[in-house]
Amino acid sequence: MQDTKRPLIIVTRGSALALAQANAVVAMARQVLPDRKVEVKVVRTTGDHLQTASMANAEGTLPKGLFTKELEVELASGGGDIAVHSLKDLPTELPEGMELAGVLARADAREVLVYRDAEAVAKRPPLAEWSPGTRLLRGFGPGLRLDRLPEGAVIATSSTRRAALLRLRRPDLGVVPIRGNVGTRLAKVTEDAAFDATMLAAAGLVRLGMFLGPRGRLVLDPVLPPGHGNEAPPEGLFGVLIEPEELLPAVGQGAVGLEIRSDNSDARELARILTHGNTEKAVIAERAFLRGVGGGCQSPIAGYARVVGHLLHLRASVLTGECWWHGEARRPLREAEVLGRELAEEFCRSR
């Protein structure tokens, strides 16, 4: 590292999840650079301002880079060295002079179906007043699966990908939008009778210190150290992990990306040290596929790559009109970019 006297500035959004990711980077940086001061700078982004906008924006009227543009402005101005992103939020085309220089080890890429505990709902006091057509809170037992949700059950999600895949698997279910951070969404699923469940990324729950305990109850991770600062989830919620084979994740889901200004060799050196090789290869393939089909983070596109033996296995899905396209391919790890491009070309030929 070049200038050991100047603080290394990590820029991030101010949400609990974004701060958890940034603080993890800070902790790793301090281990690698014990003599270097490392600081966090919180930046408010366009996405943070659009609190009333639905992220499930099917018409694509929301701008690209909702959660990244202002962080990149900080990098460009020299106000920050490394921007920490949930990689699924980072566009595949970066502004001139910016680059994705590092990728942390991927957390759990699966989805979690979160819903109310039927026993907890039954213990609540009855409604003081009920009128016909009013939907009542209902819950379910532990271990609920997507295929066991009753006909007409309603799932809330902010993701066009999740909504489209849910409708593919269970066209009899209702899917409605939901807005807010993880804590807000968990509070809504606890109290809002308009829907029965929501779906969240497992990685986000883990980074916020949450844990699926006995019978799948959503609780704070019991091994968190004292003074951890994480908020406990509302009581009376269950969670079930959904495997990628059942619901394919978003491109980059569970991975954290480190973006830098291309001429910042100091930041690049640290980003390379913190990079997890297999995760980097996987997201290179996924992002090459996404770039090849021309999709953005709001598009109904799913892609997930993982290392199987000495090969990288990429599976992807794209919704075009009313039809889903599904494809998969394998290549050696060193050909991650080629793997993503070729699968995207296969999709384009099929149209």
C-alpha positions as CSV (number, residue, x, y, z in Angstrom):
1,M,0.0,0.0,0.0
2,Q,1.4,3.4,-0.9
3,D,0.3,6.2,1.4
4,T,0.0,4.7,4.9
5,K,-0.7,8.1,6.5
6,R,-3.8,8.9,4.6
7,P,-7.0,7.2,5.8
8,L,-8.5,4.6,3.5
9,I,-12.2,5.6,2.9
10,I,-14.8,3.0,2.4
11,V,-18.0,4.5,1.0
12,T,-21.4,2.9,1.4
13,R,-25.1,3.5,1.7
14,G,-26.6,4.0,5.1
15,S,-29.0,1.1,5.4
16,A,-28.4,-1.5,8.1
17,L,-27.5,-4.1,5.5
18,A,-25.1,-1.8,3.6
19,L,-23.4,-0.8,6.8
20,A,-23.0,-4.4,7.8
21,Q,-21.3,-5.2,4.5
22,A,-19.1,-2.1,4.7
23,N,-18.1,-2.8,8.3
24,A,-17.1,-6.3,7.3
25,V,-14.8,-4.8,4.7
26,V,-13.4,-2.5,7.2
27,A,-12.7,-5.4,9.6
28,M,-10.9,-7.3,6.9
29,A,-8.9,-4.2,5.8
30,R,-7.7,-3.6,9.3
31,Q,-6.5,-7.2,9.6
32,V,-4.5,-6.8,6.4
33,L,-3.4,-3.3,7.1
34,P,-3.1,-3.0,10.9
35,D,-1.1,0.3,10.7
36,R,-3.5,2.0,8.3
37,K,-6.5,4.0,9.4
38,V,-9.7,2.8,7.7
39,E,-12.9,4.9,7.8
40,V,-16.5,4.5,6.6
41,K,-18.3,7.3,4.8
42,V,-22.1,7.0,4.4
43,V,-23.6,8.4,1.2
44,R,-27.3,8.8,0.5
45,T,-28.2,7.4,-3.0
46,T,-31.0,7.9,-5.4
47,G,-32.5,4.6,-4.3
48,D,-32.6,5.8,-0.7
49,H,-34.5,8.9,-1.8
50,L,-37.1,6.8,-3.7
51,Q,-38.8,5.4,-0.6
52,T,-42.2,5.4,-2.1
53,A,-41.2,3.9,-5.5
54,S,-41.8,0.2,-6.0
55,M,-38.6,-1.7,-6.8
56,A,-40.8,-4.1,-8.7
57,N,-41.0,-1.6,-11.5
58,A,-42.1,-3.6,-14.5
59,E,-42.1,-0.6,-16.8
60,G,-38.4,0.1,-16.2
61,T,-39.0,3.8,-15.5
62,L,-36.6,3.9,-12.5
63,P,-33.0,5.0,-13.3
64,K,-30.1,2.6,-13.6
65,G,-27.6,2.7,-10.8
66,L,-30.2,3.4,-8.1
67,F,-27.9,2.4,-5.3
68,T,-24.5,3.1,-6.9
69,K,-24.3,6.4,-8.7
70,E,-23.6,8.7,-5.8
71,L,-21.0,6.3,-4.4
72,E,-19.3,6.4,-7.8
73,V,-19.3,10.3,-7.6
74,E,-17.5,10.0,-4.3
75,L,-14.9,7.7,-5.9
76,A,-14.5,10.0,-8.9
77,S,-14.0,13.1,-6.7
78,G,-11.4,11.4,-4.5
79,G,-13.8,11.4,-1.5
80,G,-13.7,7.7,-1.2
81,D,-11.4,4.8,-2.2
82,I,-13.6,1.7,-2.3
83,A,-17.4,1.6,-2.7
84,V,-19.0,-1.5,-1.2
85,H,-22.0,-2.8,-3.1
86,S,-24.4,-5.7,-2.9
87,L,-23.3,-7.0,-6.3
88,K,-26.8,-7.7,-7.5
89,D,-27.3,-3.9,-7.4
90,L,-24.2,-3.0,-9.4
91,P,-24.9,-2.5,-13.1
92,T,-22.8,-4.5,-15.5
93,E,-21.7,-1.4,-17.4
94,L,-19.7,0.9,-15.1
95,P,-18.9,4.6,-15.7
96,E,-15.7,5.4,-17.5
97,G,-12.8,5.3,-15.0
98,M,-14.5,2.9,-12.6
99,E,-14.0,-0.8,-12.2
100,L,-15.0,-3.8,-10.2
101,A,-11.7,-4.6,-8.5
102,G,-12.7,-7.2,-6.0
103,V,-15.4,-9.6,-4.8
104,L,-15.7,-11.0,-1.3
105,A,-16.5,-14.6,-0.5
106,R,-20.1,-15.2,-1.4
107,A,-22.6,-15.7,1.4
108,D,-25.7,-18.0,1.1
109,A,-27.2,-17.2,-2.4
110,R,-30.5,-18.9,-1.6
111,E,-33.9,-17.2,-1.0
112,V,-35.8,-17.5,2.3
113,L,-39.6,-17.7,2.5
114,V,-40.6,-15.8,5.6
115,Y,-44.1,-16.2,7.1
116,R,-46.1,-16.0,10.3
117,D,-46.2,-18.8,12.8
118,A,-49.8,-20.2,13.0
119,E,-49.5,-20.7,16.8
120,A,-48.4,-17.1,17.4
121,V,-51.3,-15.8,15.3
122,A,-53.8,-17.9,17.2
123,K,-52.6,-16.3,20.5
124,R,-53.3,-12.8,19.3
125,P,-56.4,-11.1,20.7
126,P,-59.4,-11.2,18.2
127,L,-60.2,-8.2,16.1
128,A,-62.4,-5.7,17.9
129,E,-64.3,-5.2,14.7
130,W,-64.5,-7.2,11.5
131,S,-66.4,-6.5,8.3
132,P,-67.0,-8.8,5.2
133,G,-64.0,-8.8,2.9
134,T,-61.5,-8.0,5.6
135,R,-58.5,-10.3,5.3
136,L,-57.5,-11.9,8.6
137,L,-54.0,-12.7,9.7
138,R,-53.1,-16.3,9.1
139,G,-50.0,-18.3,9.7
140,F,-48.6,-21.7,8.9
141,G,-46.5,-24.4,10.7
142,P,-42.8,-24.9,10.5
143,G,-41.2,-26.2,7.3
144,L,-43.7,-24.7,4.9
145,R,-42.7,-25.2,1.2
146,L,-43.7,-23.2,-1.9
147,D,-45.6,-26.2,-3.2
148,R,-47.6,-26.5,0.0
149,L,-48.9,-22.9,0.2
150,P,-52.6,-23.0,-0.1
151,E,-54.2,-21.8,-3.4
152,G,-54.7,-18.1,-3.3
153,A,-52.0,-17.4,-0.7
154,V,-50.3,-14.0,-1.2
155,I,-46.5,-13.4,-1.3
156,A,-45.1,-9.9,-1.1
157,T,-41.8,-9.2,-2.9
158,S,-40.0,-6.2,-4.4
159,S,-38.3,-8.2,-7.1
160,T,-39.6,-8.6,-10.6
161,R,-37.4,-11.8,-10.8
162,R,-38.9,-13.4,-7.7
163,A,-42.4,-12.4,-8.7
164,A,-42.1,-13.8,-12.2
165,L,-40.5,-17.1,-11.0
166,L,-43.2,-17.4,-8.3
167,R,-45.9,-17.0,-10.9
168,L,-44.2,-19.6,-13.1
169,R,-44.0,-22.2,-10.3
170,R,-47.4,-21.3,-8.7
171,P,-49.7,-19.4,-11.0
172,D,-52.5,-19.8,-8.4
173,L,-50.7,-17.6,-5.9
174,G,-51.1,-13.9,-5.5
175,V,-47.9,-11.7,-5.7
176,V,-47.9,-8.1,-4.5
177,P,-45.2,-5.5,-4.1
178,I,-43.6,-4.5,-0.9
179,R,-41.2,-1.7,-0.1
180,G,-38.6,-1.0,2.6
181,N,-35.5,-2.4,4.1
182,V,-35.3,-5.9,5.6
183,G,-36.5,-4.8,9.1
184,T,-39.4,-2.9,7.6
185,R,-40.4,-5.9,5.5
186,L,-40.2,-8.3,8.4
187,A,-42.4,-6.0,10.5
188,K,-44.9,-5.8,7.6
189,V,-45.2,-9.6,7.2
190,T,-45.8,-9.8,11.0
191,E,-48.7,-7.4,11.0
192,D,-50.1,-6.9,7.5
193,A,-52.9,-9.3,6.7
194,A,-52.8,-8.3,3.0
195,F,-50.2,-11.0,2.4
196,D,-49.2,-14.3,3.9
197,A,-45.4,-14.3,3.4
198,T,-42.5,-12.5,1.8
199,M,-39.3,-13.7,0.2
200,L,-35.8,-12.3,1.1
201,A,-32.2,-13.1,0.3
202,A,-30.6,-15.4,2.9
203,A,-27.4,-13.4,2.6
204,G,-29.1,-10.2,3.8
205,L,-30.6,-11.9,6.8
206,V,-27.3,-13.5,7.8
207,R,-25.4,-10.2,7.5
208,L,-27.9,-8.6,9.8
209,G,-27.2,-11.3,12.4
210,M,-30.4,-13.3,11.9
211,F,-30.5,-17.1,12.0
212,L,-33.0,-19.9,11.3
213,G,-33.2,-21.6,14.7
214,P,-35.1,-24.7,15.8
215,R,-38.1,-25.5,13.6
216,G,-37.0,-22.7,11.3
217,R,-37.9,-19.9,13.7
218,L,-36.3,-16.5,12.7
219,V,-34.1,-15.3,15.6
220,L,-30.9,-13.4,16.2
221,D,-27.9,-15.6,15.7
222,P,-27.0,-17.0,19.2
223,V,-23.2,-16.7,18.6
224,L,-23.2,-13.0,18.0
225,P,-20.7,-11.2,20.3
226,P,-21.9,-8.8,23.0
227,G,-22.5,-5.3,21.7
228,H,-23.1,-6.5,18.2
229,G,-25.8,-3.9,17.6
230,N,-28.1,-6.0,15.4
231,E,-31.8,-5.7,15.8
232,A,-33.8,-8.8,16.6
233,P,-36.5,-9.8,14.1
234,P,-40.1,-9.6,15.1
235,E,-41.3,-12.6,17.1
236,G,-43.6,-15.2,15.6
237,L,-41.9,-15.6,12.2
238,F,-40.7,-18.8,10.5
239,G,-38.3,-19.1,7.6
240,V,-37.6,-21.8,5.0
241,L,-34.6,-21.8,2.7
242,I,-35.5,-22.2,-1.0
243,E,-32.9,-24.0,-3.1
244,P,-31.6,-22.5,-6.4
245,E,-33.0,-25.5,-8.2
246,E,-36.5,-24.3,-7.0
247,L,-36.0,-20.6,-7.4
248,L,-32.9,-19.3,-9.2
249,P,-31.2,-16.3,-7.5
250,A,-30.4,-13.0,-9.0
251,V,-27.1,-12.4,-10.8
252,G,-24.6,-11.6,-8.0
253,Q,-26.9,-12.5,-5.2
254,G,-25.0,-13.1,-1.9
255,A,-21.8,-11.5,-3.2
256,V,-20.3,-8.2,-2.2
257,G,-18.4,-6.1,-4.8
258,L,-15.6,-3.7,-4.3
259,E,-15.7,-0.8,-6.9
260,I,-12.7,1.6,-7.3
261,R,-11.5,4.4,-9.5
262,S,-9.3,2.7,-12.1
263,D,-6.3,4.9,-11.3
264,N,-6.4,4.2,-7.5
265,S,-3.7,1.5,-7.3
266,D,-3.8,1.6,-3.5
267,A,-7.4,0.6,-3.4
268,R,-6.9,-2.0,-6.2
269,E,-4.2,-3.7,-4.2
270,L,-6.4,-4.1,-1.1
271,A,-9.4,-5.2,-3.2
272,R,-7.3,-7.9,-4.8
273,I,-6.1,-9.1,-1.4
274,L,-9.7,-9.4,-0.1
275,T,-11.1,-11.1,-3.3
276,H,-12.3,-14.7,-3.1
277,G,-11.3,-16.5,-6.3
278,N,-14.1,-18.9,-6.8
279,T,-16.8,-16.2,-6.0
280,E,-15.1,-13.8,-8.5
281,K,-15.1,-16.4,-11.3
282,A,-18.8,-17.2,-10.6
283,V,-20.0,-13.6,-10.7
284,I,-17.8,-12.9,-13.8
285,A,-19.8,-15.6,-15.6
286,E,-23.2,-14.4,-14.2
287,R,-22.5,-10.7,-15.1
288,A,-21.2,-11.6,-18.5
289,F,-24.5,-13.4,-19.1
290,L,-26.5,-10.5,-17.8
291,R,-24.5,-8.0,-20.0
292,G,-25.0,-10.3,-23.0
293,V,-28.8,-10.4,-22.8
294,G,-28.9,-6.6,-22.1
295,G,-30.6,-6.9,-18.7
296,G,-30.4,-4.6,-15.7
297,C,-31.0,-5.3,-12.0
298,Q,-34.8,-4.7,-12.4
299,S,-35.2,-7.2,-15.2
300,P,-36.8,-10.6,-14.7
301,I,-33.4,-12.4,-15.2
302,A,-31.9,-15.0,-13.0
303,G,-28.4,-16.5,-13.1
304,Y,-26.3,-18.5,-10.7
305,A,-22.8,-20.0,-11.2
306,R,-20.9,-22.3,-8.9
307,V,-17.7,-24.3,-9.0
308,V,-18.3,-28.0,-9.5
309,G,-15.0,-29.9,-9.4
310,H,-12.7,-28.1,-11.9
311,L,-15.5,-26.6,-13.8
312,L,-17.8,-23.6,-13.5
313,H,-21.5,-24.4,-13.9
314,L,-23.8,-21.6,-14.9
315,R,-27.6,-21.8,-14.9
316,A,-29.7,-18.9,-16.1
317,S,-33.3,-18.0,-16.8
318,V,-34.9,-15.0,-18.7
319,L,-38.5,-14.0,-19.0
320,T,-39.4,-12.7,-22.4
321,G,-43.0,-11.7,-22.8
322,E,-45.0,-14.6,-21.3
323,C,-42.3,-17.3,-21.8
324,W,-39.3,-18.3,-19.7
325,W,-36.1,-19.4,-21.3
326,H,-33.8,-21.7,-19.3
327,G,-30.2,-22.6,-20.1
328,E,-27.1,-24.0,-18.5
329,A,-23.5,-24.6,-19.5
330,R,-20.1,-25.5,-18.1
331,R,-16.6,-24.4,-18.8
332,P,-13.2,-24.4,-17.0
333,L,-12.8,-21.7,-14.3
334,R,-10.4,-19.6,-16.4
335,E,-13.1,-19.3,-19.1
336,A,-15.7,-17.6,-16.8
337,E,-16.3,-14.6,-19.1
338,V,-16.6,-16.8,-22.1
339,L,-19.1,-19.1,-20.3
340,G,-21.4,-16.2,-19.6
341,R,-21.1,-14.7,-23.1
342,E,-21.8,-18.0,-24.8
343,L,-24.9,-18.8,-22.7
344,A,-26.2,-15.3,-23.5
345,E,-25.6,-15.9,-27.2
346,E,-27.5,-19.2,-26.9
347,F,-30.4,-17.2,-25.4
348,C,-30.3,-14.6,-28.2
349,R,-30.3,-17.3,-30.9
350,S,-33.4,-18.8,-29.3
351,R,-35.5,-15.7,-29.7
